[in-house]
Amino acid sequence: MSSRSIAVPALEPRSFDHGSPQEPSSCAGLVRRLTLPRIMTIFSGEANVKSKTALLTCLNKRSLLNDPDAGERELITAGDRFMAEGMQADALRFFSKAHHTEGMEEILSRALQEGDLFLYRAAAEALGRKPEPGDYREVGRTALEAGKLFFARAAYREASDESMQEQVEQRIRENGFDI
């Protein structure tokens, strides 16, 4: 194994202190505000407790999903919070357990718009649907437009669209990936 040294430019202290402690964009201000109790609060999931989008800790999430007596409203609220934070896969789990069709439909729609094949498939399954080849082609198209080449390839494979699958594979190779 050969060792290579990498030249790293020296950073002056002011490089990280471009603002006041009150300025949210200031790294120095952020570091000053991140005291140990604040860090523990963030990682324990207690941050922003008053916020409508406060998320559950992983243990609380697991407990709620495994609770046979969990209320529909509580599950939907948790799902809405995860949706608000862009965590659609987690939201889907809560909506599915609550049998909240409207929430699952929203996730299905977003997955299609974002070209997320795996979330689309999971949402369709939660709704009791089997996507048609045309659905997969649409997911593949939006994935391709978003530059999600591997999602697009998988979607076209599900649609049995060999021509588009080959085109996507060519783009993948052009981007330097061996497939």
KOLMIDO-723338 format. One line per 2 residues: number of its first residue (from 1); their letters; for each residue x, y, z negated of N, C-alpha, C. Coordinates in nm, 3 decimals, always signed. Atoms other than C-alpha are relative to their C-alpha. Layout:
N
NUM	a	X Y Z X Y Z X Y Z ~ ...
END
This chain:
179
1	ms	+0.083 -0.116 +0.000 +0.000 +0.000 +0.000 +0.089 +0.124 +0.000 ~ -0.080 -0.121 -0.005 +0.148 +0.331 +0.101 -0.071 +0.111 -0.076
3	sr	+0.062 -0.112 +0.071 +0.095 +0.641 -0.101 +0.021 +0.126 +0.082 ~ -0.006 -0.127 -0.070 +0.018 +0.970 +0.064 -0.038 +0.109 -0.097
5	si	+0.039 -0.113 +0.085 +0.010 +1.300 -0.105 -0.081 +0.097 +0.084 ~ +0.089 -0.094 -0.067 -0.256 +1.548 -0.018 +0.023 +0.137 -0.062
7	av	-0.020 -0.136 +0.050 -0.190 +1.917 -0.044 -0.135 +0.060 -0.037 ~ +0.123 -0.063 +0.049 -0.460 +2.080 -0.254 +0.033 +0.142 -0.039
9	pa	-0.030 -0.138 +0.034 -0.465 +2.456 -0.268 -0.035 +0.029 -0.146 ~ +0.026 -0.039 +0.138 -0.445 +2.604 -0.614 -0.120 +0.093 -0.004
11	le	+0.117 -0.085 +0.015 -0.766 +2.762 -0.730 +0.023 +0.097 -0.115 ~ -0.012 -0.099 +0.106 -0.760 +3.080 -0.924 -0.126 -0.006 -0.085
13	pr	+0.117 +0.006 +0.087 -0.994 +3.101 -1.224 -0.121 +0.077 +0.054 ~ +0.112 -0.077 -0.049 -1.202 +3.368 -1.054 -0.075 -0.069 +0.113
15	sf	+0.067 +0.072 -0.108 -1.287 +3.122 -0.775 -0.134 -0.056 -0.044 ~ +0.123 +0.058 +0.049 -1.558 +2.979 -0.996 -0.083 +0.098 -0.081
17	dh	+0.070 -0.096 +0.083 -1.667 +3.296 -1.170 -0.041 +0.121 +0.083 ~ +0.045 -0.106 -0.089 -1.853 +3.502 -0.912 -0.124 +0.069 -0.050
19	gs	+0.121 -0.065 +0.047 -2.134 +3.619 -1.131 -0.004 +0.004 -0.150 ~ +0.018 -0.011 +0.144 -2.263 +3.683 -1.474 -0.060 -0.129 -0.053
21	pq	+0.061 +0.119 +0.058 -2.375 +3.411 -1.715 -0.150 -0.006 +0.022 ~ +0.144 -0.002 -0.021 -2.732 +3.521 -1.651 -0.038 -0.033 +0.145
23	ep	+0.026 +0.022 -0.142 -2.701 +3.479 -1.274 -0.006 -0.150 +0.028 ~ +0.015 +0.144 -0.020 -2.839 +3.134 -1.179 +0.100 -0.060 +0.098
25	ss	-0.091 +0.055 -0.099 -2.602 +3.097 -0.884 +0.144 -0.004 -0.049 ~ -0.136 -0.007 +0.052 -2.298 +3.152 -1.101 +0.041 -0.133 -0.061
27	ca	-0.051 +0.125 +0.056 -2.098 +2.838 -1.166 +0.043 +0.018 -0.144 ~ -0.046 -0.024 +0.137 -1.943 +2.992 -1.472 -0.119 +0.014 -0.093
29	gl	+0.120 -0.016 +0.081 -2.285 +3.093 -1.600 -0.068 -0.132 -0.024 ~ +0.061 +0.131 +0.014 -2.418 +2.745 -1.536 +0.075 -0.084 -0.102
31	vr	-0.080 +0.078 +0.093 -2.131 +2.583 -1.722 -0.020 +0.050 -0.142 ~ +0.021 -0.055 +0.134 -2.179 +2.820 -2.015 -0.136 -0.040 -0.057
33	rl	+0.134 +0.036 +0.047 -2.549 +2.731 -2.032 -0.014 -0.150 -0.025 ~ +0.011 +0.144 +0.016 -2.486 +2.356 -2.015 +0.072 -0.047 -0.127
35	tl	-0.054 +0.047 +0.127 -2.420 +2.289 -2.379 -0.037 -0.147 -0.015 ~ +0.029 +0.142 +0.019 -2.423 +1.930 -2.504 -0.148 -0.025 -0.027
37	pr	+0.142 +0.026 +0.020 -2.779 +1.954 -2.640 -0.082 +0.018 +0.128 ~ +0.073 -0.023 -0.126 -2.898 +2.096 -2.304 +0.025 -0.116 +0.096
39	im	-0.030 +0.114 -0.087 -2.720 +1.819 -2.114 -0.078 -0.123 -0.045 ~ +0.074 +0.115 +0.052 -2.876 +1.557 -2.341 -0.149 +0.013 +0.031
41	ti	+0.140 -0.024 -0.032 -3.217 +1.715 -2.285 -0.027 -0.030 +0.146 ~ +0.018 +0.023 -0.143 -3.172 +1.705 -1.909 -0.002 -0.149 +0.029
43	fs	-0.010 +0.142 -0.031 -3.068 +1.341 -1.903 -0.102 -0.085 -0.075 ~ +0.102 +0.077 +0.071 -3.331 +1.231 -2.154 -0.137 +0.022 +0.061
45	ge	+0.128 -0.025 -0.065 -3.604 +1.369 -1.932 -0.086 +0.098 -0.075 ~ +0.078 -0.093 +0.078 -3.715 +1.625 -2.188 +0.008 +0.142 +0.055
47	an	-0.013 -0.134 -0.059 -3.614 +1.922 -1.972 -0.132 +0.039 +0.063 ~ +0.121 -0.054 -0.062 -3.896 +2.140 -1.852 -0.127 -0.071 -0.046
49	vk	+0.117 +0.071 +0.052 -4.148 +1.969 -2.077 -0.127 +0.079 +0.029 ~ +0.117 -0.082 -0.026 -4.383 +2.261 -2.022 -0.034 +0.005 +0.149
51	sk	+0.020 -0.005 -0.144 -4.343 +2.230 -1.645 -0.101 -0.106 +0.043 ~ +0.097 +0.096 -0.053 -4.619 +2.062 -1.450 +0.070 -0.113 +0.074
53	ta	-0.071 +0.102 -0.075 -4.351 +1.868 -1.264 +0.100 -0.076 -0.086 ~ -0.091 +0.073 +0.087 -4.171 +1.728 -1.569 -0.014 -0.149 +0.032
55	ll	+0.002 +0.141 -0.039 -4.076 +1.374 -1.475 +0.020 -0.090 -0.121 ~ -0.018 +0.101 +0.103 -4.082 +1.063 -1.685 +0.143 -0.052 +0.003
57	tc	-0.128 +0.069 +0.001 -3.761 +0.902 -1.798 -0.020 -0.135 +0.065 ~ +0.013 +0.130 -0.067 -3.687 +0.571 -1.630 -0.071 -0.101 -0.091
59	ln	+0.065 +0.094 +0.092 -3.795 +0.382 -1.944 -0.149 +0.030 -0.015 ~ +0.142 -0.036 +0.009 -4.120 +0.577 -1.976 -0.073 -0.035 +0.129
61	kr	+0.060 +0.036 -0.129 -4.185 +0.525 -1.606 -0.029 -0.150 +0.004 ~ +0.017 +0.145 +0.001 -4.133 +0.151 -1.644 -0.114 -0.040 -0.094
63	sl	+0.105 +0.032 +0.098 -4.355 +0.140 -1.953 -0.138 +0.031 +0.056 ~ +0.130 -0.038 -0.054 -4.637 +0.324 -1.780 -0.042 -0.092 +0.115
65	ln	+0.033 +0.088 -0.112 -4.619 +0.111 -1.467 -0.035 -0.142 -0.046 ~ +0.026 +0.136 +0.050 -4.622 -0.209 -1.675 -0.113 -0.006 -0.103
67	dp	+0.106 -0.004 +0.100 -4.896 -0.095 -1.914 -0.133 -0.038 +0.064 ~ +0.127 +0.042 -0.060 -5.215 -0.288 -1.832 -0.115 +0.095 -0.035
69	da	+0.105 -0.092 +0.042 -5.418 -0.021 -2.014 +0.025 +0.144 +0.045 ~ -0.030 -0.136 -0.047 -5.267 +0.279 -1.834 -0.122 +0.057 +0.071
71	ge	+0.117 -0.065 -0.060 -5.538 +0.523 -1.736 +0.026 +0.047 +0.141 ~ -0.010 -0.041 -0.140 -5.605 +0.608 -1.375 +0.048 +0.145 +0.011
73	re	-0.037 -0.141 -0.004 -5.577 +0.982 -1.443 +0.147 +0.019 -0.035 ~ -0.141 -0.010 +0.041 -5.241 +0.937 -1.619 +0.092 -0.047 +0.112
75	li	-0.080 +0.053 -0.111 -5.106 +0.730 -1.329 +0.003 +0.099 +0.117 ~ +0.008 -0.095 -0.111 -5.226 +0.980 -1.070 +0.081 +0.126 -0.032
77	ta	-0.077 -0.117 +0.041 -5.076 +1.270 -1.267 +0.149 -0.026 +0.015 ~ -0.142 +0.035 -0.014 -4.741 +1.091 -1.282 +0.038 -0.006 +0.148
79	gd	-0.025 +0.006 -0.144 -4.763 +1.020 -0.908 +0.009 +0.139 +0.062 ~ -0.003 -0.139 -0.051 -4.842 +1.386 -0.837 +0.129 +0.070 -0.038
81	rf	-0.125 -0.063 +0.044 -4.540 +1.495 -1.039 +0.117 -0.049 +0.085 ~ -0.109 +0.053 -0.083 -4.310 +1.263 -0.845 -0.012 +0.053 +0.143
83	ma	+0.018 -0.056 -0.134 -4.462 +1.385 -0.517 +0.052 +0.144 +0.005 ~ -0.043 -0.140 +0.004 -4.397 +1.745 -0.619 +0.152 +0.012 +0.002
85	eg	-0.146 +0.000 +0.003 -4.031 +1.657 -0.671 +0.059 -0.069 +0.123 ~ -0.048 +0.066 -0.122 -4.009 +1.479 -0.333 +0.039 -0.145 -0.020
87	mq	-0.035 +0.139 +0.031 -3.976 +1.137 -0.494 -0.121 -0.089 +0.038 ~ +0.119 +0.064 -0.053 -4.233 +0.967 -0.274 -0.009 -0.149 -0.030
89	ad	+0.004 +0.144 +0.030 -4.134 +0.606 -0.339 -0.050 -0.022 -0.142 ~ +0.049 +0.011 +0.137 -4.189 +0.656 -0.712 -0.148 +0.036 -0.005
91	al	+0.140 -0.042 -0.002 -4.516 +0.839 -0.645 -0.087 -0.113 +0.053 ~ +0.076 +0.109 -0.059 -4.632 +0.549 -0.430 -0.028 -0.110 -0.102
93	rf	+0.021 +0.104 +0.101 -4.585 +0.305 -0.717 -0.113 +0.037 -0.095 ~ +0.106 -0.044 +0.091 -4.808 +0.513 -0.944 -0.134 +0.005 +0.071
95	fs	+0.126 -0.007 -0.074 -5.072 +0.579 -0.677 -0.053 -0.139 +0.030 ~ +0.041 +0.136 -0.029 -5.077 +0.212 -0.586 -0.063 -0.066 -0.122
97	ka	+0.054 +0.059 +0.123 -5.130 +0.104 -0.946 -0.135 +0.061 -0.034 ~ +0.126 -0.068 +0.029 -5.409 +0.363 -0.980 -0.104 -0.021 +0.110
99	hh	+0.088 +0.018 -0.118 -5.563 +0.256 -0.645 -0.046 +0.136 +0.053 ~ +0.028 -0.138 -0.043 -5.544 +0.625 -0.548 +0.026 +0.009 +0.150
101	te	-0.010 +0.004 -0.146 -5.610 +0.602 -0.175 +0.048 +0.132 +0.057 ~ -0.036 -0.131 -0.052 -5.578 +0.975 -0.117 +0.151 +0.025 -0.013
103	gm	-0.144 -0.017 +0.021 -5.225 +0.982 -0.265 +0.081 -0.090 +0.091 ~ -0.072 +0.093 -0.087 -5.117 +0.675 -0.071 -0.008 +0.045 +0.145
105	ee	+0.016 -0.053 -0.137 -5.256 +0.828 +0.251 +0.095 +0.117 +0.023 ~ -0.092 -0.113 -0.011 -5.054 +1.145 +0.184 +0.144 -0.049 +0.020
107	il	-0.135 +0.055 -0.014 -4.737 +0.939 +0.144 +0.018 -0.063 +0.137 ~ -0.006 +0.060 -0.133 -4.813 +0.744 +0.461 +0.020 +0.108 +0.105
109	sr	-0.011 -0.111 -0.095 -4.857 +1.072 +0.648 +0.137 +0.065 -0.005 ~ -0.133 -0.061 +0.014 -4.537 +1.223 +0.508 +0.109 -0.091 +0.055
111	al	-0.100 +0.095 -0.049 -4.340 +0.908 +0.585 +0.003 +0.001 +0.153 ~ +0.007 -0.009 -0.146 -4.460 +0.927 +0.945 +0.064 +0.129 +0.048
113	qe	-0.055 -0.129 -0.040 -4.374 +1.298 +0.970 +0.152 +0.007 -0.018 ~ -0.144 -0.004 +0.029 -4.027 +1.238 +0.822 +0.077 -0.113 +0.067
115	gd	-0.067 +0.111 -0.066 -3.954 +0.922 +1.020 +0.059 -0.100 -0.098 ~ -0.050 +0.093 +0.103 -3.909 +0.713 +0.704 -0.073 -0.132 +0.015
117	lf	+0.062 +0.128 -0.030 -3.985 +0.362 +0.824 -0.031 -0.080 -0.125 ~ +0.016 +0.087 +0.116 -3.940 +0.189 +0.492 -0.109 +0.050 -0.093
119	ly	+0.108 -0.056 +0.080 -4.165 +0.425 +0.300 -0.133 -0.015 +0.073 ~ +0.122 +0.017 -0.080 -4.419 +0.410 +0.584 -0.054 -0.142 -0.015
121	ra	+0.040 +0.141 +0.012 -4.424 +0.032 +0.570 -0.054 -0.029 -0.140 ~ +0.044 +0.023 +0.139 -4.456 +0.033 +0.188 -0.137 +0.064 -0.024
123	aa	+0.129 -0.068 +0.018 -4.743 +0.285 +0.197 -0.110 -0.074 +0.074 ~ +0.100 +0.077 -0.076 -4.924 +0.090 +0.468 -0.036 -0.129 -0.074
125	ea	+0.025 +0.123 +0.075 -4.886 -0.228 +0.265 -0.084 +0.029 -0.125 ~ +0.076 -0.037 +0.120 -5.015 -0.053 -0.049 -0.146 +0.029 +0.035
127	lg	+0.135 -0.028 -0.047 -5.319 +0.055 +0.153 -0.067 -0.123 +0.060 ~ +0.056 +0.124 -0.055 -5.370 -0.302 +0.276 -0.006 +0.000 +0.152
129	rk	-0.002 -0.009 -0.146 -5.287 -0.217 +0.636 +0.124 -0.065 +0.057 ~ -0.116 +0.053 -0.073 -5.063 -0.384 +0.888 +0.023 +0.095 +0.116
131	pe	-0.025 -0.096 -0.108 -4.901 -0.120 +1.111 +0.004 -0.069 +0.137 ~ +0.001 +0.047 -0.139 -4.951 -0.167 +1.484 +0.130 +0.043 +0.068
133	pg	-0.120 -0.043 -0.073 -4.666 -0.143 +1.738 +0.001 +0.150 +0.032 ~ +0.007 -0.143 -0.028 -4.787 +0.207 +1.829 +0.036 +0.085 -0.122
135	dy	-0.037 -0.070 +0.123 -4.751 +0.314 +1.465 +0.151 +0.000 -0.017 ~ -0.146 +0.011 +0.012 -4.395 +0.187 +1.462 +0.071 +0.088 +0.103
137	re	-0.059 -0.088 -0.102 -4.320 +0.370 +1.788 -0.003 +0.145 -0.045 ~ +0.011 -0.138 +0.048 -4.446 +0.694 +1.634 +0.100 +0.027 -0.112
139	vg	-0.100 -0.016 +0.106 -4.229 +0.644 +1.324 +0.139 +0.006 +0.064 ~ -0.128 -0.001 -0.069 -3.938 +0.565 +1.555 +0.027 +0.132 +0.069
141	rt	-0.014 -0.129 -0.069 -3.998 +0.883 +1.756 +0.036 +0.110 -0.099 ~ -0.029 -0.107 +0.097 -4.006 +1.106 +1.448 +0.135 -0.023 -0.068
143	al	-0.131 +0.029 +0.058 -3.705 +0.929 +1.299 +0.111 +0.043 +0.095 ~ -0.099 -0.038 -0.101 -3.514 +0.982 +1.622 +0.014 +0.152 +0.007
145	ea	-0.003 -0.147 -0.002 -3.609 +1.352 +1.628 +0.072 +0.056 -0.122 ~ -0.062 -0.045 +0.125 -3.488 +1.383 +1.268 +0.146 -0.046 -0.010
147	gk	-0.138 +0.048 +0.003 -3.157 +1.212 +1.353 +0.020 -0.122 -0.088 ~ -0.007 +0.121 +0.083 -3.237 +0.905 +1.142 +0.008 -0.120 +0.094
149	lf	-0.017 +0.097 -0.108 -3.094 +0.670 +1.400 -0.025 -0.144 -0.045 ~ +0.019 +0.137 +0.046 -3.095 +0.354 +1.191 -0.147 -0.027 -0.031
151	fa	+0.145 +0.015 +0.022 -3.458 +0.410 +1.086 -0.070 -0.014 +0.134 ~ +0.062 +0.005 -0.132 -3.548 +0.474 +1.449 +0.022 -0.136 +0.064
153	ra	-0.029 +0.132 -0.059 -3.374 +0.156 +1.562 -0.087 -0.107 -0.063 ~ +0.081 +0.100 +0.069 -3.555 -0.050 +1.298 -0.147 +0.013 +0.038
155	ay	+0.140 -0.022 -0.037 -3.891 +0.108 +1.389 -0.026 -0.053 +0.141 ~ +0.019 +0.050 -0.136 -3.846 +0.034 +1.759 +0.013 -0.152 +0.006
157	re	-0.010 +0.146 +0.008 -3.742 -0.319 +1.670 -0.134 -0.057 -0.047 ~ +0.131 +0.045 +0.050 -4.068 -0.358 +1.472 -0.107 +0.012 +0.108
159	as	+0.096 -0.023 -0.108 -4.257 -0.222 +1.775 +0.027 -0.090 +0.120 ~ -0.044 +0.085 -0.112 -4.077 -0.473 +2.001 +0.025 +0.084 +0.126
161	de	-0.030 -0.090 -0.111 -3.971 -0.178 +2.218 +0.151 -0.007 +0.025 ~ -0.142 +0.026 -0.024 -3.638 -0.310 +2.347 +0.070 +0.116 +0.071
163	sm	-0.060 -0.111 -0.073 -3.579 -0.017 +2.582 +0.041 +0.113 -0.094 ~ -0.031 -0.108 +0.094 -3.599 +0.245 +2.306 +0.102 -0.046 -0.103
165	qe	-0.097 +0.053 +0.096 -3.408 +0.021 +2.068 +0.140 +0.008 +0.059 ~ -0.129 -0.008 -0.067 -3.123 +0.002 +2.321 +0.049 +0.145 +0.011
167	qv	-0.038 -0.141 -0.009 -3.128 +0.381 +2.371 +0.050 +0.052 -0.135 ~ -0.041 -0.044 +0.134 -3.106 +0.438 +1.997 +0.134 -0.062 -0.036
169	eq	-0.128 +0.066 +0.029 -2.826 +0.183 +1.963 +0.114 +0.068 +0.074 ~ -0.102 -0.073 -0.075 -2.636 +0.369 +2.234 +0.036 +0.130 -0.072
171	ri	-0.026 -0.124 +0.074 -2.675 +0.695 +2.039 +0.077 -0.029 -0.129 ~ -0.072 +0.038 +0.123 -2.557 +0.517 +1.725 +0.148 -0.021 +0.032
173	re	-0.139 +0.023 -0.040 -2.243 +0.401 +1.907 +0.069 +0.131 +0.038 ~ -0.056 -0.131 -0.038 -2.191 +0.752 +2.050 +0.038 +0.083 -0.122
175	ng	-0.030 -0.071 +0.126 -2.189 +0.879 +1.691 +0.108 -0.069 -0.081 ~ -0.115 +0.062 +0.064 -1.902 +0.647 +1.607 -0.028 -0.118 -0.090
177	fd	+0.031 +0.115 +0.083 -2.080 +0.357 +1.439 +0.002 -0.127 +0.082 ~ +0.002 +0.130 -0.066 -2.019 -0.003 +1.533 -0.124 -0.074 -0.045
179	i	+0.120 +0.078 +0.034 -2.337 -0.206 +1.551 +0.002 -0.130 +0.074
END
